[in-house]
Amino acid sequence: MIALEIRHRTTYRYWDQVSLGPHRLLLRPRESRDLRLISNAVTVTPAAQVAWAQDVFGNSVATAVFQGVTDSLSIDSVAEVELHGSAWPVFDIAASAIVYPFRYSDDEWTDLGSLAMQQYPDPDGRLARWSRAFVGGDRTDTLALLKDLSFGVSGWISYQSREDERAQSPIETLDLGRGSCRDFAVLFVEAARCLGFGARIVSGYLFNPDQNLTGSADAGSTHAWGEIFVSGAGWISFDPTNRSVGGANLIPVAVARDMRQATPVAGSFFGASDACKQMAVEVAVAFSGSVAANSGPRNDNERAGGG
């Protein structure tokens, strides 16, 4: 177990006074078998009425509603967590799912619903063929297949941080041969869905104390990865950017069907279309009590829910 403190600040500055529309905030770490949330505080300046709710995925969502006008907006989140993820996890996969292909139970299939359906067009079946190439034969080990698929993403695609807020489609990523961590996550999740797996996107933070992981040049940053549902074991985390399996170094904040649903900060303002002067982000993930902020202009991790 390790105790961590996460500081996440998003700041907007405007050329002139603007009215702020409601802002949707996905900043509260998501408790799981690998993570215990000790505390979380979200502060918004200027003052706003903040209401908390859970979305359809069970994520904690804060909605901030503002009054009046302002020339700046600052959203601060400070969280303390205990991370229990193992670097070498053992998964208790049901006997019926150890070998691929396997069949989900009727209840599992019903409940997975859209999480088992592709979200991006693949009219020529290119992604489906790319995914099938990782299947070793008529019967193959399920966990080995998923590891090969996750590792295969980083084998085919080069990591590149980028400013564009939207996630690339899987076909775009294959065509370009490069992408950010959110593009790796989308490609992996969609490829798994092509093979019949229930899969979801995860947005959160990467803890990188040795600064040897891809997606963060400092001790921590926002990050994106995928989870696959395997009968018996439940949701298993795969980080294709770093070729890792399990929850070690990963701090989930939101799970979603599609990347756009996991944006950490989403909102609007009313004013001139070019009124936004600057967006800046500071993210720090460190051992509790030893946080040193990593600040600067916004990186591609922020608005889209991961590197």
Stockholm file with secondary structure:
# STOCKHOLM 1.0

chainA/1-307         MIALEIRHRTTYRYWDQVSLGPHRLLLRPRESRDLRLISNAVTVTPAAQVAWAQDVFGNSVATAVFQGVTDSLSIDSVAEVELHGSAWPVFDIAASAIVYPFRYSDDEWTDLGSLAMQQYPDPDGRLARWSRAFVGGDRTDTLALLKDLSFGVSGWISYQSREDERAQSPIETLDLGRGSCRDFAVLFVEAARCLGFGARIVSGYLFNPDQNLTGSADAGSTHAWGEIFVSGAGWISFDPTNRSVGGANLIPVAVARDMRQATPVAGSFFGASDACKQMAVEVAVAFSGSVAANSGPRNDNERAGGG
#=GR chainA/1-307 SS CEEEEEEEEEEEEEEEEEEECCEEECCSCCCBTTEEEEEEEEEEESCEEEEEEECTTSCEEEEEEECSEEEEEEEEEEEEEEECCCSSCCCCCCGGGSEESCCCCHHHHHHHGGGGSCCSCCTTCHHHHHHHTTCCSSSEEHHHHHHHHHHHHHHHSEECCCCCSSCCCHHHHHHHTEECHHHHHHHHHHHHHHTTCEEEEEEEEEECTTSCSTTCSSSEEEEEEEEEEETTTEEEEEETTTTEESSTTEEEEEEESSGGGGCSEECCEESCTTCEEEEEEEEEEEETTCCCCEEEECCTTTTTTCC
#=GC SS_cons         CEEEEEEEEEEEEEEEEEEECCEEECCSCCCBTTEEEEEEEEEEESCEEEEEEECTTSCEEEEEEECSEEEEEEEEEEEEEEECCCSSCCCCCCGGGSEESCCCCHHHHHHHGGGGSCCSCCTTCHHHHHHHTTCCSSSEEHHHHHHHHHHHHHHHSEECCCCCSSCCCHHHHHHHTEECHHHHHHHHHHHHHHTTCEEEEEEEEEECTTSCSTTCSSSEEEEEEEEEEETTTEEEEEETTTTEESSTTEEEEEEESSGGGGCSEECCEESCTTCEEEEEEEEEEEETTCCCCEEEECCTTTTTTCC
//
